[in-house]
């Protein structure tokens, strides 16, 4: 074999080896790029999954906070409502007007003590929302304030005060029913 043929073969061998090296480099680069893209995709998928989990946990936490706030308001409203019913009982059970007036005064003191926790519950609901529940809770508190004012007029013996108290007590009950419906709707939708 002549020197020129050997040189050509050597050149062909170098070219083939050069091509093999380039194919190896290209294959390796493709593998590294594919690995990087896969890692990036996995990282994004993990991030989306974590964000979805955080949102679900937040939604569950908000739901539980609202539920507890709604239950607290209903409990305090029940205490207040029981005291309002006792005013009616005083009128039916006590025939002596002095005894009745004393009982109404006692109930007014108890109602003042029950109003602060009721107001605190309403404020929590106003903070936690949503707006329909907050508005209904504020209506309950407003009705309780009106009923308490009407009861003060009863204790002073003002004409028509008892009827006005009965009206405000009814508004309080209806307001509480509306709040319960709003709370039920919100809890069902969440």
Secondary structure, 3 states (H helix, E strand, C coil): CCHHHHHHHHHHHHHHHHHHHHHHHHHHHHHHHHHHHHHHHHHHHHHHHHHHHHHHHHHHHHHHHHHHHHHHHHHHHHHHHHHHHHHHHHHHHCCCHHHHHHHHHHHHHHHHHHHHHHHHHHHHHHHHCCHHHHHHHHHHHHHHHHHHHHHHHHHCCCCCHHHHHHHHHHHHHHHHHHHHHHHHHHHHHC
